[in-house]
Amino acid sequence: MDKVIDGETLQLNDGRLVRLIGVTVPHWDNLKKNHELAKQYKLDPNIVQLYSYASRNFVKEMVEGEVVVISFDSAF
């Protein structure tokens, strides 16, 4: 596994992107979208941004630089 794009997207060594099923998080690099999300749910935009960084960092700690086994959801 090459790198973590955000808390729900991984980039493989060959450049392909993998989205994690069932995971929805704010995007750490899209402040405008995070502010819109915060407004929609009546949340503090700073807290939403902190969650975006926390989710990305969590996934990075778990998988970046590791061998990752990918399996497909049976619904697909």
N, C-alpha and C positions, 0 to 999 in steps of 0.2 A: 504494500500500500504506500503510495507516494506521499500524499498530503491530505489534510482535512480542509475543505473549502469553508464549511460552516458546520453547525451542530447537526445537520441532517444530510450533508453531501460530502462524499469522499472522492478523491481522484486517484485512480489506479496508476501504476508505473507506466502503462501504455497510453495514458491520457484520457481513458474513458472515465466518465463520471458515474457514480453509484449513489442513488438516493436511498436513505434508510426508511423502510416502511413503518408507518405509524408514528413518525417523529415530525413534529412541527415546532420550529423555534424561530425567534426573531433573527434576522440576518445581520451579522456583526458589521458588515460593510455598507448597509443601506439605512442611513439615519432617517431619511425622509419616510421610507416605508415603516420603520419602527415608530416614528412619531404618529403616523396615520393609524397604526395598530393600537398605540397607546390611547389615542383620542377615541377610537371606536369602542374600546373596552373601558374607557374612563380610568386609565392607569397613568402613573407618572412616567413620562418618556425616558427619564434617566434610569428608572428601574428596568424598563423593557430593554434598554441598551445593555445594562449590566447582565441581564439574563442571556442576551445574545452572546456576550463574551464568555460567560460561564459555560454555556452549552458547547460552544466551540472548543474551549479549553478542555472540558471534560472528554469530549470525543478524541481530541488530539492526544491526551494522556493515555487513552485506552488503546488506540490503534495506530497512530502515526509511527512509521518505521517498522511495523510488525507485519507478519504474514497474516493476511485476512482471508478466511474462507467465505465465499459468497454462495448463498443458496437463494433460490427463487421462491416467492410465495406461491403456494399451490393454486391460488385464485388466478394466476396469470398464465 
